[in-house]
Structures are given as structure tokens and as C-alpha cells.
Amino acid sequence: MKRSGAAHVALICWVAFVVVCGVKETTAVTCDVRELIPCTAAMVGSGVPSALCCQKLREQVPCLCTYMKDPSLAPYVKSPNGPKVAATCGISIPIC
């Protein structure tokens, strides 16, 4: 089954949500869910997230709660693979 670009972005947002809860950063971040595209394969499939995916998740941590509050992105944040990707990247799931 093919997923649309918006679906991939939404799935990536879920991963970002996981990162925001577990990593605290003080640097300014531009919230752009497209930064999480490297995590798509791990979120949609059962693969292991790449180093680039984990890096991007960490960068987007400050944005995860915002992504979680977006009705179009929240379902992806709550996907079954989200916690697995976050755990593999060493990130705790945030409570927003």
C-alpha cells in the first residue's frame, strides 16, 4: 500500500513527538515536519531507524508536542512503531 506525502509527513511528526518528550534542547529549532522524512521507513515499516533519522528526531524534539496537537499528524505519532523508533534513538516519549 502506497502512502501519500502527507501521510509520510504525519508519520514523521509522530516520531518527532517522541523525541520532544525525551530530549531537552535549548537551541532554537525551526519546526518543519519534513525534517523527519528520514524516519519514514522505520515508522511505516519494521526497519531500524537510521542515524540520520535519530539525529533529525533529536533536532525536532522541541516541536513534537506541536506536531502531536495537529489532528492530521497525531495518528502517526501514536502509531505502533513510534515508541520503537524513539527507544532505538534513545528518546523518551513526551507527555504534552
N, C-alpha and C positions, 0 to 999 in steps of 0.2 A: 504494500500500500504506500503510495507516494503522499508526502505531506507538503503542504504549501509553504512558501517562505515565511508567512505569518505564523504558521504552526511551529516552525523551527525557532523563530524568534521567541515565541511564547515559551517554548520548552527551555530555551536558554535562560529566560527570565527566572524560571523556577530554580535552576541551578544557581543563579545569581543570588536568589533569596537565601539559599542555604549558606552561601558564603558570607553574606552580610551578618548573619546571626553569630557566626563563629569567629570572625576576624575583625579586629578593630584597627582602623587606619585613620590617620589624622590628615593625610594629604587630600587635596581637592580632587574629585573624580567627576568626569563628565558621564552622566548616566546614559548609556547607549546600549540597549539590549543586544544590538548587533555584534557587540564585542564578544558575546558568548557563543557565537556561531561555532567556534572550535569544539564546543561541548555537545553539539547536536548528536553526533553518532553515539556517544556514551549515554545520552539522555533518552534517545529514541530506541536504541538497541541495547545490547547487554555488554558492550565493549567497555574497556577500561579507559578512563579519561586520559587524554594526552597531557604532557607537561604544559603545553600552551593553554589547554582548557583550564587547568588548575590555576595557572598564572592569571588568566582573564577573570576567573571566578573571584580570586582574591582582590583583584583591582576593582571589581564591581560590588564588593561587599557593602559599601555604603548605600547602594541603590536597591538592594534586594527587597527591603520592606516596601519600597515604592512599587517595584515590579509585582510583589505579592498582592498589593491592593488594586492592581489593574485587573478588572474582570476578564479581559482577554488573555492575560498571562497567568493568572492564579492556577488554573487547572494544570498547567505544565509544572508549576512549582511544586504541586502536590503529587506529581507523578511517582510511581513506584521506584524509578531509577534515581530520582533526585537525591535521596539520602545516601544512596550507594556512591554516587559521584562525589558528593560532599565529603563523605567519610574517606574515600580514596584520596581526595585532595587535602585531607586534614582540616576540614572545615566543619564547624557545628551548625546545625540548622537554627536560625534565629527565631525568636518569638517576637512578633511585631504587634 
